[in-house]
Amino acid sequence: MYKNFIFSIILPTYNRAQLISKAIESVIGQTIESWELLVIDDGSTDNTKELVQSYIKKDQRIQYHYQENAERSAARNKGIDLAKGEYICFLDSDDYYLPQRLENFYSIISLKQKKELFLYSGIILKKDNKLVERKEKVRSNENIYDFVLKAIIGTPQVCISRKLMLTEKFNPEIRIGEDTELWLRISEIREPERVNNTTIIALEHSGRSVNFHNHTYAKDYRRTLNICFQKNHSGNMISSALKKQLLSNSYMYDFQYYIYYNKRWKALIKLLKSLSIDVLNEKSKLKINLIRLILQGKQANKILETLG
């Protein structure tokens, strides 16, 4: 029945059988029918396969593909290679679409009459059953590469021409910020355009990858920055001021980790490193105050409260 699709939705997953149903059903519930859903199982050991196959029996637009665990970038790249739709969207197993998501993208695609587009929407964060729409960065006078770094466009927010995605894929060696690194490369070909409607819900929970409690987060993030700042990378065109700010921020992630686990002197060293990299940063006064609190022996929770 379904041969040609407008949209291919790629959903990588790993041991999230308890969450993935909501994501799948949000695709099934779209107000536009021309889509395929590719679930890429990145080595799950739970009942993900059986669960997805129960949906496949009801809807032939859903596919299940298994691979040995290779992280989400490799899973998404596999989905890109398998996709048949003209445009590719992404969905994480702990997020879900609102019913009009694909229809909203299609209205822009029809209006633009372009074959190669890089679109993205806003995003709503859900925590403790409360929905809060994230305030989106509006581009001002900065160059497109600075904007992409500041906008923090999550993978589930985008809708990109399959032709663009086949040209520029995720770097499987990057663990943190792999989406931003890819958007930088794609932006050199086609600048991102924001769709006004916000139609994706992201669940905030401790299992998300963006979490300073992960002791490797800051190190992985710096590694991504170093890749982006290479001479042959689009990210090298990021302004020097923003480069310093981002690098300085990475050491603040280290600081938060160490102070949370009450490793005060290691936290102090990272804090001093952050301050030295970008002394003129608007948060420098805050960092100086944090140094004072550490030297005064204030409790870790009091210090973290200062960060807000």
C-alpha positions in Angstrom: 0.0 0.0 0.0 2.7 2.4 0.9 5.6 2.7 -1.6 6.6 6.4 -1.7 7.0 8.3 1.5 7.5 12.0 2.2 9.0 11.4 5.6 11.3 8.8 7.1 11.4 9.0 10.9 14.5 7.4 12.4 14.1 6.2 16.0 17.3 4.7 17.6 16.8 2.9 20.8 18.7 0.9 23.4 16.9 -1.0 26.3 14.0 1.4 26.4 11.1 -1.0 25.9 9.4 0.7 28.9 9.4 4.1 27.1 9.3 3.4 23.3 5.5 2.7 23.0 4.7 6.4 23.5 7.2 7.4 20.8 5.9 4.9 18.3 2.2 5.7 18.9 2.9 9.4 18.5 4.1 8.7 14.9 1.1 6.4 14.2 -1.1 9.3 15.4 0.2 11.8 12.9 -2.3 13.8 10.8 -0.4 13.0 7.6 0.0 9.4 6.5 3.0 9.5 4.1 5.7 8.3 6.5 7.8 5.4 7.4 9.2 4.7 10.9 12.6 3.0 11.1 13.3 1.7 14.6 17.0 1.0 14.9 17.7 -1.2 17.9 21.3 -0.6 19.0 21.8 -3.9 20.7 18.9 -4.0 23.2 18.8 -6.9 25.6 15.2 -6.3 26.8 12.0 -7.0 25.0 12.3 -4.1 22.5 12.1 -6.4 19.4 8.9 -8.1 20.5 7.3 -4.8 21.4 8.1 -3.2 18.1 7.0 -6.3 16.1 3.6 -6.0 17.8 3.2 -2.6 16.1 4.6 -3.8 12.8 1.8 -6.4 12.6 -0.7 -3.6 12.7 1.1 -1.0 10.5 3.5 -1.9 7.6 5.0 1.5 7.6 7.0 0.5 10.7 10.3 -1.3 10.4 12.6 -2.9 12.9 16.3 -3.2 12.4 18.8 -4.6 14.8 22.5 -3.9 15.1 25.2 -4.7 17.6 25.6 -1.9 20.1 27.5 1.0 18.4 25.9 4.1 20.0 23.2 6.3 18.7 25.2 8.1 15.9 25.8 4.7 14.2 22.2 3.8 14.7 21.0 7.0 13.1 23.4 6.6 10.2 22.0 3.1 9.6 18.5 4.6 9.5 19.6 7.3 7.0 21.0 4.6 4.7 17.7 2.7 4.9 15.4 5.6 4.6 13.2 6.0 1.5 11.4 9.3 2.4 12.3 12.6 0.7 12.8 14.2 4.2 14.3 12.6 7.3 13.1 13.3 10.8 14.4 11.9 14.1 12.7 10.8 17.3 14.3 9.6 20.5 12.7 6.7 22.4 12.0 8.9 25.4 10.4 11.7 23.4 7.2 11.9 21.4 5.5 13.9 18.6 2.3 15.9 18.8 -0.2 14.9 16.1 0.5 17.9 13.7 4.3 17.6 13.6 4.7 16.2 10.1 1.9 18.1 8.7 3.5 21.4 9.9 6.7 20.5 8.2 5.0 19.5 5.0 3.2 22.8 4.8 6.6 24.6 4.9 8.1 22.1 2.4 5.2 22.8 0.0 5.4 26.5 0.4 9.2 26.7 -0.1 9.1 24.4 -3.1 12.7 23.5 -2.4 14.1 19.9 -2.6 16.8 20.5 0.0 15.8 22.0 3.3 17.1 22.1 6.8 14.1 22.7 9.1 13.7 22.6 12.8 10.9 23.3 15.3 10.8 24.4 18.9 10.7 21.8 21.7 8.6 21.4 24.9 10.3 19.9 28.0 8.3 17.6 30.2 9.4 17.1 33.8 7.2 15.9 36.7 4.2 16.1 34.4 4.8 19.8 33.8 5.2 21.1 30.2 7.6 24.0 29.6 8.3 25.3 26.1 12.0 26.0 25.8 12.8 29.5 24.7 14.4 29.3 21.3 17.4 31.3 20.3 16.6 33.9 17.6 19.3 34.7 15.1 20.6 38.2 15.3 23.8 39.5 13.7 26.0 36.5 14.4 27.3 34.3 11.7 25.4 31.1 11.0 28.0 28.9 12.8 27.8 30.9 16.1 24.0 30.7 15.8 24.0 26.9 15.5 26.1 26.6 18.6 23.9 28.9 20.6 20.6 27.6 19.4 21.3 24.0 20.7 19.0 22.3 18.1 18.3 18.8 19.3 18.1 15.9 16.9 14.4 15.3 17.4 13.7 18.9 16.4 14.9 18.6 12.8 13.5 17.7 9.5 16.2 17.6 6.8 16.3 16.6 3.1 17.5 13.0 2.7 19.9 14.2 0.0 21.6 16.5 2.6 21.7 13.7 5.1 23.3 11.3 2.7 26.0 13.8 2.1 26.7 14.7 5.7 26.1 12.0 8.4 26.7 11.8 12.1 30.3 11.3 13.2 30.1 7.9 15.2 33.3 8.8 17.1 31.5 11.7 18.8 29.4 10.9 22.0 28.3 14.4 23.2 27.1 17.1 20.8 27.1 14.8 17.8 24.0 16.6 16.5 25.5 20.1 16.8 28.7 19.0 15.0 26.6 17.7 12.1 24.4 20.8 11.9 27.6 22.9 11.6 28.6 20.9 8.5 25.1 20.9 7.0 24.8 24.7 7.6 27.7 25.3 5.2 25.4 23.8 2.5 21.9 24.9 3.7 21.2 27.2 6.7 18.6 26.0 9.2 15.1 27.5 9.1 12.8 27.4 12.1 9.2 26.3 11.9 7.0 28.3 14.2 5.0 25.4 15.5 6.4 23.5 18.5 5.3 19.8 18.2 7.7 17.6 20.0 7.8 16.7 23.7 11.1 15.7 25.4 11.0 13.9 28.7 13.5 15.2 31.3 14.9 12.4 33.4 18.2 11.2 34.9 18.8 8.7 32.1 19.3 11.4 29.4 22.8 11.6 27.9 23.1 15.3 28.7 23.9 15.0 32.3 26.8 16.5 34.3 26.6 13.6 36.7 28.3 11.6 34.0 32.0 11.9 34.8 33.0 11.7 31.1 30.6 14.4 29.9 32.9 17.4 30.0 35.8 15.4 28.5 33.6 14.1 25.7 32.2 17.6 25.1 35.7 19.1 24.8 36.7 16.4 22.4 33.7 17.5 20.2 34.7 21.1 20.4 38.2 20.2 19.3 36.8 18.4 16.3 34.6 21.4 15.4 37.5 23.9 15.8 39.8 22.1 13.3 40.9 24.1 10.3 39.1 21.9 7.8 35.8 21.9 9.7 32.9 24.3 9.3 33.0 25.0 13.0 36.4 26.7 12.6 34.4 29.7 11.4 32.9 30.1 14.9 34.0 33.4 16.4 37.0 33.3 18.7 34.9 34.8 21.5 32.4 32.0 21.3 35.1 29.3 21.1 36.6 30.6 24.4 33.2 30.7 26.0 32.3 27.1 25.0 35.7 25.8 26.2 35.3 27.7 29.5 31.8 26.2 29.9 33.2 22.7 29.5 35.3 23.1 32.6 32.3 24.3 34.5 30.7 20.9 33.7 33.8 19.4 35.3 33.4 21.7 38.3 29.7 20.8 38.8 30.6 17.1 38.7 33.4 17.4 41.3 31.6 19.7 43.6 28.4 17.5 43.5 30.5 14.5 44.7 32.3 16.7 47.2 35.7 16.6 45.5 36.4 20.2 46.4 40.0 20.7 45.3 39.4 19.1 42.0 36.4 21.3 41.6 38.4 24.3 42.5 41.1 23.5 39.8 38.4 23.1 37.1 36.8 26.4 38.2 40.0 28.3 38.0 40.7 26.7 34.6 37.3 27.9 33.4 37.9 31.4 34.7 41.4 31.7 33.1 40.2 30.7 29.6 37.5 33.4 29.5 38.1 36.1 32.1 35.8 38.6 30.5 32.8 36.2 30.4 29.6 37.6 31.9 29.7 34.7 34.5 33.2 35.6 35.8 31.8 37.3 38.9 29.8 34.2 39.6 32.9 32.0 39.3 34.9 34.3 41.6 32.1 34.0 44.2 32.1 30.2 43.8 35.9 30.2 44.5 35.3 32.2 47.6 32.6 29.8 48.8 34.9 26.8 48.3 37.7 28.4 50.2 35.2 29.2 53.0 34.3 25.6 53.2 30.7 26.0 52.3 28.7 22.8 51.8 28.5 21.4 48.3 24.7 21.8 48.1 25.0 25.5 49.0 27.6 26.0 46.3 25.4 24.3 43.7 22.4 26.4 44.7 24.5 29.5 43.8 24.6 28.2 40.2 20.8 28.2 40.1 
